[in-house]
Amino acid sequence: NLVENAAMYSFMASCKRNGVDEREWLSDIFDRVQGIMHKEIFKLLPSNWAKYRGQL
């Protein structure tokens, strides 16, 4: 799907821009995404992930 591909590309570009390893980020967020509260989902974005990783 074109939209899904574009979203994934955007996330990967954000990882690179923020110095985050893409595979490590994906592995970590897939483990956490279902257990995180809706209001804290922003913590999983590549731009915030390293900062909040220890708090999740």
N, CA and C atoms as a LAMMPS dump frame, in Angstrom:
ITEM: TIMESTEP
0
ITEM: NUMBER OF ATOMS
168
ITEM: BOX BOUNDS ff ff ff
-5.0000000000000000e+02 5.0000000000000000e+02
-5.0000000000000000e+02 5.0000000000000000e+02
-5.0000000000000000e+02 5.0000000000000000e+02
ITEM: ATOMS id mol type element x y z
1 1 1 N 0.843 -1.174 0
2 1 2 C 0 0 0
3 1 3 C 0.887 1.235 0
4 2 1 N 0.591 2.169 -0.837
5 2 2 C 1.385 3.377 -1.006
6 2 3 C 1.445 4.219 0.268
7 3 1 N 0.326 4.369 0.947
8 3 2 C 0.278 5.172 2.174
9 3 3 C 1.125 4.53 3.27
10 4 1 N 1.02 3.212 3.421
11 4 2 C 1.816 2.515 4.432
12 4 3 C 3.304 2.629 4.13
13 5 1 N 3.674 2.497 2.86
14 5 2 C 5.076 2.64 2.472
15 5 3 C 5.593 4.042 2.759
16 6 1 N 4.785 5.04 2.473
17 6 2 C 5.184 6.426 2.726
18 6 3 C 5.371 6.673 4.218
19 7 1 N 4.489 6.127 5.031
20 7 2 C 4.608 6.295 6.483
21 7 3 C 5.883 5.633 6.993
22 8 1 N 6.17 4.428 6.523
23 8 2 C 7.37 3.727 6.958
24 8 3 C 8.626 4.47 6.512
25 9 1 N 8.625 4.964 5.296
26 9 2 C 9.757 5.74 4.804
27 9 3 C 9.963 6.983 5.668
28 10 1 N 8.891 7.632 6.051
29 10 2 C 8.973 8.815 6.901
30 10 3 C 9.58 8.479 8.262
31 11 1 N 9.153 7.356 8.841
32 11 2 C 9.727 6.937 10.124
33 11 3 C 11.218 6.628 9.988
34 12 1 N 11.601 5.945 8.922
35 12 2 C 13.012 5.596 8.722
36 12 3 C 13.855 6.852 8.519
37 13 1 N 13.33 7.815 7.778
38 13 2 C 14.04 9.08 7.578
39 13 3 C 14.179 9.822 8.902
40 14 1 N 13.154 9.777 9.729
41 14 2 C 13.211 10.422 11.038
42 14 3 C 14.253 9.744 11.931
43 15 1 N 14.342 8.425 11.853
44 15 2 C 15.375 7.708 12.614
45 15 3 C 16.758 8.196 12.207
46 16 1 N 17.011 8.245 10.92
47 16 2 C 18.322 8.688 10.43
48 16 3 C 18.61 10.119 10.858
49 17 1 N 17.623 10.974 10.747
50 17 2 C 17.778 12.383 11.105
51 17 3 C 18.094 12.557 12.59
52 18 1 N 17.59 11.637 13.422
53 18 2 C 17.778 11.734 14.869
54 18 3 C 18.852 10.789 15.407
55 19 1 N 19.594 10.148 14.516
56 19 2 C 20.684 9.271 14.929
57 19 3 C 20.237 8.001 15.626
58 20 1 N 19.068 7.504 15.262
59 20 2 C 18.485 6.309 15.881
60 20 3 C 18.649 5.129 14.929
61 21 1 N 19.098 3.997 15.451
62 21 2 C 19.202 2.782 14.647
63 21 3 C 17.793 2.302 14.307
64 22 1 N 17.498 2.201 13.023
65 22 2 C 16.134 1.884 12.582
66 22 3 C 15.652 0.524 13.071
67 23 1 N 16.508 -0.471 12.994
68 23 2 C 16.107 -1.82 13.416
69 23 3 C 15.881 -1.896 14.921
70 24 1 N 16.745 -1.247 15.672
71 24 2 C 16.583 -1.236 17.127
72 24 3 C 15.29 -0.523 17.514
73 25 1 N 15.016 0.601 16.858
74 25 2 C 13.8 1.364 17.132
75 25 3 C 12.557 0.541 16.824
76 26 1 N 12.523 -0.065 15.625
77 26 2 C 11.361 -0.871 15.24
78 26 3 C 11.131 -2.025 16.207
79 27 1 N 12.187 -2.724 16.545
80 27 2 C 12.072 -3.854 17.462
81 27 3 C 11.513 -3.404 18.808
82 28 1 N 12.019 -2.295 19.305
83 28 2 C 11.585 -1.792 20.605
84 28 3 C 10.139 -1.309 20.581
85 29 1 N 9.764 -0.533 19.581
86 29 2 C 8.396 -0.001 19.593
87 29 3 C 7.354 -1.077 19.349
88 30 1 N 7.699 -2.102 18.556
89 30 2 C 6.743 -3.198 18.358
90 30 3 C 6.475 -3.923 19.666
91 31 1 N 7.482 -3.995 20.527
92 31 2 C 7.296 -4.618 21.835
93 31 3 C 6.461 -3.747 22.771
94 32 1 N 6.531 -2.434 22.608
95 32 2 C 5.911 -1.51 23.56
96 32 3 C 4.569 -0.914 23.131
97 33 1 N 4.297 -0.844 21.85
98 33 2 C 3.181 -0.048 21.343
99 33 3 C 1.823 -0.471 21.909
100 34 1 N 1.6 -1.737 22.132
101 34 2 C 0.291 -2.158 22.634
102 34 3 C 0.105 -1.879 24.12
103 35 1 N 1.196 -1.709 24.851
104 35 2 C 1.076 -1.492 26.282
105 35 3 C 1.205 -0.046 26.719
106 36 1 N 1.377 0.855 25.764
107 36 2 C 1.581 2.255 26.124
108 36 3 C 0.243 3.003 26.104
109 37 1 N 0.11 3.957 27.003
110 37 2 C -1.11 4.765 27.052
111 37 3 C -1.153 5.702 25.84
112 38 1 N -2.352 5.959 25.353
113 38 2 C -2.543 6.795 24.164
114 38 3 C -1.853 8.147 24.297
115 39 1 N -1.95 8.766 25.461
116 39 2 C -1.367 10.098 25.641
117 39 3 C 0.162 10.079 25.659
118 40 1 N 0.769 8.899 25.723
119 40 2 C 2.228 8.796 25.74
120 40 3 C 2.802 8.245 24.436
121 41 1 N 1.98 8.064 23.425
122 41 2 C 2.441 7.478 22.168
123 41 3 C 3.531 8.327 21.519
124 42 1 N 3.541 9.622 21.774
125 42 2 C 4.564 10.506 21.21
126 42 3 C 5.965 10.089 21.64
127 43 1 N 6.068 9.387 22.756
128 43 2 C 7.374 8.948 23.251
129 43 3 C 8.004 7.887 22.357
130 44 1 N 7.206 7.25 21.521
131 44 2 C 7.724 6.217 20.627
132 44 3 C 8.216 6.773 19.292
133 45 1 N 7.971 8.034 19.031
134 45 2 C 8.459 8.634 17.791
135 45 3 C 9.984 8.67 17.804
136 46 1 N 10.618 8.478 16.656
137 46 2 C 12.08 8.461 16.622
138 46 3 C 12.728 9.696 17.248
139 47 1 N 12.1 10.843 17.114
140 47 2 C 12.673 12.073 17.669
141 47 3 C 12.648 12.104 19.196
142 48 1 N 11.798 11.305 19.82
143 48 2 C 11.683 11.273 21.283
144 48 3 C 12.142 9.96 21.902
145 49 1 N 12.27 8.93 21.113
146 49 2 C 12.482 7.569 21.588
147 49 3 C 13.696 7.43 22.508
148 50 1 N 14.844 7.946 22.116
149 50 2 C 16.052 7.794 22.931
150 50 3 C 15.882 8.48 24.288
151 51 1 N 15.225 9.615 24.297
152 51 2 C 15.025 10.373 25.534
153 51 3 C 14.133 9.624 26.519
154 52 1 N 13.063 9.004 26.025
155 52 2 C 12.07 8.375 26.89
156 52 3 C 12.215 6.864 27.019
157 53 1 N 13.126 6.269 26.296
158 53 2 C 13.219 4.809 26.24
159 53 3 C 13.297 4.167 27.622
160 54 1 N 14.082 4.707 28.508
161 54 2 C 14.224 4.142 29.846
162 54 3 C 13.004 4.33 30.726
163 55 1 N 12.09 5.209 30.339
164 55 2 C 10.904 5.501 31.142
165 55 3 C 9.683 4.708 30.7
166 56 1 N 9.784 4.007 29.6
167 56 2 C 8.624 3.299 29.054
168 56 3 C 8.472 1.924 29.658
